[in-house]
Amino acid sequence: TTTTGDEKDDEDDETAVRLNTCRLFLAKLDSKNLTTVFLNGLKKWKSLLDSKTPLPEATQLKLYGLYRLAKDGIAPSEETVTATAGNKDPDSKQFKQFKAWQDCGNMSTSEAQISFSVTLYSVSPDWDYTTLR
């Protein structure tokens, strides 16, 4: 099936509305419920990582960076990590994951949890982010 430019624009608009609805829902949650959604999202993310159809590397790294920010806070300086891990190879998985964490900047834990959840929902629209148990 071929889509026209107008149909593609409609799909993009629908996706934007869907993701904005998710973000607004999550932003209204208290920290306990937001953490519950985040933990549910981690389970969904794990199932996606274990699936036969892997997520694109950029999406995997973005989710990893947001996960680390939500879990551990702001990434340490690059010098600290390379001195500790001894890994300066920009093509290594460890280095890419660290850069993804660092690229998330200094958002709060709740902002990272929301961004993680919205990003996850964008690649897995079947995930029910409204489950609070």
Salt bridges, closest charged atoms under 4 A:
ASP12 OD1 - LYS8 NZ 3.51
ASP50 OD2 - LYS46 NZ 2.68
GLU57 OE2 - LYS96 NZ 3.15
ASP72 OD2 - ARG68 NE 2.63
ASP72 OD2 - LYS71 NZ 3.25
GLU78 OE1 - LYS99 NZ 3.57
ASP126 OD2 - LYS44 NZ 3.28
